[in-house]
């Protein structure tokens, strides 16, 4: 790229207008997400080629304890720029702007893939006794854009942050996605494994009804109660009800289709629920909950199928099941997660991951030490 780009603050309205011109922008890069993350200070930045806005990003600022004038500037799953060209032309002005405004480091997660594995390849890897990790499975489709982005970031002094197991404090590097573009319901259903298809039929036969609920008051509270029950059963820490109230209020105000609450009921009992988020042609299964009772009616599968069907009807390109770990080891408790998701058909995807650029190395080292001491 020969042209020189400039980075400057933009309004939420300008940012949202830019997002609407793209088929896929992470919901973590929408103005509304800054209003969800109340513990961070947020700002929208734009890249300008002369008077033309050609890129945008949501920056979340986290202050350093006892050094509040310095911040970690975080762009989760972003920014929304052209990653196929010379990325220095985009990232150099970003670094200059953020350093001038008090950032001690930048953390970002380019929304570009490096490798893709089909469902069949993942299943073969799980069955092979000598294979312990997804990255050991041969035949992955490599993406030259992602490979080049990772090389350019490393050459420019960026430091990779994504942990080996795929999950860390940031957003996952490995994800599971179901392609939808140009496909019918029969196509997607046909690619699911026998167990998924059987469970979807079972839910229908048992009379499970899935509806989109208005996520306020007692309806949202019912979801949260089921979500807390799921957290206790599956041993994870649940988010408070207030978080979901803020999330639905902020994201619904930005766009009516942005976030939806799906509720699966069997004879009046709430047996499963899920949150779907959509930006343009990209949709995400964001949170899920299911009852330990009446599991035989397969409410969770009914919820997933209802969301996939609605995404197909809306013309979405991808249904994103979010994070997986790259483990294929039968002794690893995380294996069940990828086995559940691979049943949908689709593909496992490795992204470039998250990277840090220290702008003030002394402060960056102090922050890294602080995070290690508090267990990140």
C-alpha positions in Angstrom: 0.0 0.0 0.0 1.6 3.3 -1.1 -0.9 5.6 0.4 -0.6 7.0 3.9 -3.5 6.4 6.4 -4.4 8.5 9.3 -6.1 7.3 12.6 -8.5 9.5 14.4 -11.5 9.2 16.8 -14.9 8.6 15.2 -18.3 8.8 16.7 -20.4 5.7 17.6 -22.7 6.6 14.7 -19.8 6.8 12.2 -18.4 3.5 13.5 -21.8 1.7 13.3 -22.3 3.0 9.7 -18.9 1.5 8.7 -19.8 -1.8 10.4 -23.0 -1.9 8.3 -20.9 -1.8 5.1 -19.2 -5.1 6.0 -20.5 -8.6 5.7 -18.6 -9.7 8.8 -17.3 -7.7 11.8 -16.9 -9.2 15.2 -19.6 -8.1 17.7 -16.6 -7.4 19.9 -15.8 -4.6 17.5 -19.2 -2.8 17.6 -19.8 0.4 19.5 -22.3 -1.4 21.6 -19.7 -3.8 23.0 -17.9 -0.8 24.6 -21.1 -0.1 26.5 -21.3 -3.7 27.6 -17.7 -3.7 29.0 -18.4 -1.2 31.7 -15.1 -1.9 33.5 -13.1 -0.6 30.6 -13.0 2.8 28.9 -13.9 2.5 25.2 -13.4 4.6 22.1 -14.0 4.2 18.4 -11.1 4.8 16.0 -11.2 5.2 12.3 -8.6 4.9 9.5 -8.8 7.6 6.9 -7.4 7.5 3.4 -7.8 11.3 2.8 -11.4 12.1 3.6 -12.5 8.5 3.2 -13.2 6.2 6.2 -11.6 2.9 5.2 -11.3 1.0 8.6 -12.7 1.1 12.1 -12.0 -0.4 15.5 -13.3 -0.5 19.0 -10.5 0.1 21.6 -11.0 -0.9 25.2 -8.7 0.8 27.6 -7.6 -0.9 30.8 -5.6 1.3 33.3 -2.4 0.1 35.0 -2.9 -0.3 38.8 -1.2 2.7 40.5 -0.3 4.1 37.1 -3.8 5.1 35.9 -2.5 7.5 33.3 -1.2 4.5 31.2 -3.6 2.0 29.6 -3.5 -1.3 27.8 -5.3 -0.6 24.5 -7.3 -3.8 23.5 -9.0 -4.4 20.2 -10.7 -7.8 20.6 -11.1 -9.7 17.3 -10.2 -6.6 15.5 -9.7 -4.0 14.1 -11.9 -4.1 11.0 -9.3 -3.2 8.4 -7.9 -4.7 5.2 -5.6 -7.5 6.5 -4.7 -8.7 3.0 -2.3 -5.9 2.2 0.7 -4.2 3.9 -0.5 -4.2 7.5 2.2 -1.8 8.7 0.4 1.0 6.8 -2.6 0.3 9.1 -0.9 -0.6 12.4 1.8 2.0 12.5 -0.6 5.0 12.7 -2.6 3.1 15.2 0.4 2.6 17.4 1.4 6.3 17.0 -2.1 7.5 18.0 -2.5 5.2 21.0 1.0 5.9 22.4 0.4 9.6 22.1 -2.8 9.1 24.1 -1.3 7.2 27.0 -1.3 3.5 26.0 1.7 1.4 27.2 0.8 -1.5 24.9 -1.7 -2.6 22.2 -3.3 -6.0 22.2 -5.3 -7.0 19.2 -6.7 -10.2 17.6 -6.7 -10.1 13.8 -9.9 -11.7 12.5 -8.0 -13.8 9.9 -7.6 -17.5 9.7 -4.4 -19.5 9.5 -5.8 -23.1 9.2 -9.1 -24.9 8.7 -9.9 -28.6 9.4 -13.1 -30.3 8.2 -15.4 -32.2 10.5 -14.1 -35.5 8.9 -10.5 -34.5 9.6 -11.3 -33.6 13.2 -13.1 -37.0 13.7 -10.2 -38.9 12.2 -7.8 -37.1 14.5 -9.9 -38.0 17.5 -9.9 -41.6 16.5 -6.1 -41.8 15.7 -4.2 -43.0 18.9 -1.0 -41.1 18.2 -2.7 -37.7 17.7 -3.1 -35.5 20.7 -3.8 -32.0 19.2 -5.7 -30.6 16.3 -2.5 -29.1 14.9 -1.1 -32.6 14.6 -3.9 -33.5 12.1 -2.6 -33.5 8.5 -4.4 -32.1 5.6 -5.5 -28.8 7.2 -6.3 -26.1 4.7 -3.8 -23.2 5.2 -4.8 -19.6 4.6 -1.9 -17.5 3.1 -3.4 -14.3 4.5 -3.3 -15.5 8.0 0.2 -16.9 7.7 1.5 -13.6 6.2 -0.2 -11.5 9.0 1.4 -13.6 11.7 4.8 -13.3 10.0 4.4 -9.5 9.6 3.3 -9.0 13.2 6.3 -11.0 14.5 8.7 -9.1 12.3 7.3 -5.8 13.6 7.9 -6.7 17.2 4.4 -7.9 18.2 4.4 -10.7 20.8 2.0 -13.7 20.5 -0.3 -14.1 23.5 -2.6 -17.0 22.7 -2.0 -20.0 25.1 -1.2 -23.5 23.8 -4.4 -24.9 25.1 -6.5 -22.4 23.2 -8.2 -20.7 26.1 -6.8 -17.8 28.1 -7.8 -14.4 29.4 -8.4 -13.1 25.9 -10.6 -14.5 23.1 -10.1 -18.0 21.7 -7.7 -18.7 18.9 -9.4 -21.9 17.9 -13.1 -21.9 17.0 -15.8 -24.1 15.5 -17.9 -22.7 12.6 -20.7 -24.0 10.4 -20.6 -22.4 6.9 -24.1 -21.4 5.7 -23.5 -19.4 2.5 -25.3 -21.0 -0.4 -26.6 -23.9 1.6 -30.1 -25.1 2.5 -31.5 -26.5 5.7 -31.3 -30.0 4.2 -27.6 -29.3 3.3 -26.7 -28.3 6.9 -28.8 -31.1 8.5 -27.2 -33.6 6.2 -23.7 -32.7 7.3 -24.6 -33.2 11.0 -23.7 -36.5 12.5 -26.3 -39.1 13.2 -26.6 -38.3 16.9 -27.3 -34.6 16.2 -30.0 -35.4 13.6 -31.5 -38.0 16.0 -31.6 -35.5 18.9 -33.2 -32.8 16.7 -35.9 -35.3 15.6 -36.3 -36.4 19.2 -36.9 -32.9 20.4 -39.6 -32.4 17.8 -41.3 -35.7 18.6 -41.3 -34.9 22.3 -43.0 -31.5 21.6 -40.2 -29.2 22.5 -41.1 -25.7 21.4 -38.4 -23.0 20.8 -39.3 -19.3 20.7 -37.5 -16.0 20.8 -38.2 -14.3 24.1 -38.1 -10.7 25.0 -35.0 -10.6 27.2 -36.2 -8.4 30.0 -37.6 -9.0 33.5 -38.7 -12.5 34.5 -37.8 -13.9 31.0 -34.2 -12.9 31.3 -34.2 -14.0 35.0 -35.4 -17.4 34.0 -32.6 -17.7 31.5 -30.1 -16.6 34.1 -31.4 -19.1 36.7 -30.9 -21.9 34.2 -27.5 -20.6 33.2 -26.4 -20.5 36.9 -27.7 -24.1 37.2 -25.6 -25.1 34.1 -22.5 -23.4 35.6 -22.8 -25.3 38.8 -23.2 -28.6 36.9 -20.4 -28.0 34.4 -18.0 -26.2 36.8 -17.6 -22.8 35.4 -18.0 -19.3 36.9 -21.3 -17.7 35.8 -21.7 -14.0 34.9 -24.1 -12.1 37.0 -27.6 -11.2 35.8 -26.7 -7.5 35.6 -24.1 -8.4 32.9 -26.8 -9.9 30.7 -29.2 -7.0 31.4 -26.5 -4.6 30.2 -25.6 -6.8 27.2 -29.2 -7.0 25.9 -29.9 -3.3 26.5 -26.8 -2.0 24.8 -26.8 -4.4 21.8 -30.6 -4.3 21.2 -30.4 -0.5 21.1 -27.7 -0.6 18.5 -29.6 -2.9 16.1 -32.9 -4.9 16.5 -31.3 -8.1 15.1 -28.1 -7.8 17.1 -29.0 -10.1 19.9 -31.7 -12.7 20.6 -32.7 -15.0 23.4 -33.9 -18.4 22.4 -36.0 -20.4 24.9 -36.8 -24.1 24.6 -39.8 -25.3 26.6 -41.3 -28.8 27.1 -44.8 -28.8 28.4 -44.3 -25.4 30.0 -40.9 -26.2 31.6 -37.8 -24.3 30.4 -35.3 -27.0 29.4 -32.7 -25.0 27.4 -31.9 -21.5 26.4 -29.3 -19.8 24.2 -28.1 -16.3 23.2 -27.6 -15.6 19.5 -25.6 -12.5 18.4 -25.5 -11.3 14.7 -23.5 -8.6 12.9 -24.1 -8.5 9.2 -23.8 -12.1 7.8 -21.9 -13.5 10.8 -23.8 -15.1 13.7 -22.5 -16.4 17.0 -23.9 -18.8 19.5 -22.8 -16.8 22.5 -24.2 -18.3 25.7 -26.1 -21.5 26.4 -27.9 -23.1 29.3 -29.7 -26.4 29.8 -31.6 -28.2 32.6 -30.3 -31.4 34.2 -33.9 -32.6 34.2 -35.7 -33.7 31.0 -32.4 -33.9 29.2 -33.9 -36.8 27.2 -36.1 -34.3 25.3 -33.0 -32.7 23.8 -33.9 -29.0 24.3 -30.3 -27.9 23.7 -30.2 -29.4 20.2 -33.6 -27.9 19.5 -32.3 -24.5 20.4 -29.2 -24.9 18.2 -31.3 -26.0 15.2 -33.8 -23.1 15.6 -30.9 -20.6 15.6 -29.2 -22.2 12.6 -32.5 -22.2 10.7 -33.1 -18.5 11.5 -29.5 -17.7 10.4 -30.0 -19.4 7.1 -33.3 -17.5 6.6 -31.5 -14.2 7.4 -28.8 -14.9 4.7 -25.9 -15.4 7.1 -22.6 -16.8 5.8 -21.5 -18.5 9.0 -22.9 -19.8 12.3 -20.1 -19.5 14.8 -20.0 -21.8 17.8 -17.1 -19.9 19.3 -14.2 -21.4 21.1 -12.7 -24.8 21.3 -9.4 -26.1 22.6 -7.1 -27.8 20.1 -6.9 -31.0 22.3 -7.8 -34.3 20.7 -6.5 -36.3 23.7 -9.1 -38.8 25.1 -7.9 -38.0 28.6 -8.4 -34.3 28.3 -11.8 -33.1 29.8 -12.0 -30.4 27.0 -12.4 -33.1 24.4 -16.1 -33.3 24.9 -16.5 -29.7 23.8 -15.0 -30.3 20.4 -16.9 -33.6 20.0 -20.2 -31.8 20.7 -19.4 -29.1 18.2 -18.0 -31.3 15.5 -21.4 -33.1 15.5 -22.8 -30.0 13.7 -20.7 -30.7 10.6 -18.8 -27.5 9.9 -15.1 -27.0 10.5 -12.5 -26.2 13.1 -10.7 -23.0 12.5 -7.4 -21.6 13.8 -7.1 -17.8 13.8 -4.0 -15.7 14.1 -4.6 -15.2 17.8 -3.9 -12.3 20.0 -0.7 -10.2 19.9 0.8 -7.5 22.0 2.9 -4.5 20.9 4.7 -2.9 23.9 4.8 0.8 23.4 6.4 1.6 26.8 8.5 -1.5 27.6 9.1 -0.7 31.3 5.4 -0.2 32.1 4.5 -3.3 29.9 6.9 -5.5 32.0 5.4 -4.1 35.2 1.9 -4.9 34.0 2.9 -8.4 32.9 4.4 -9.0 36.4 1.2 -7.7 38.0 -1.0 -10.0 35.9 1.1 -13.1 36.7 1.0 -12.4 40.4 -2.8 -12.1 40.4 -3.2 -15.2 38.1 -4.2 -13.0 35.2 
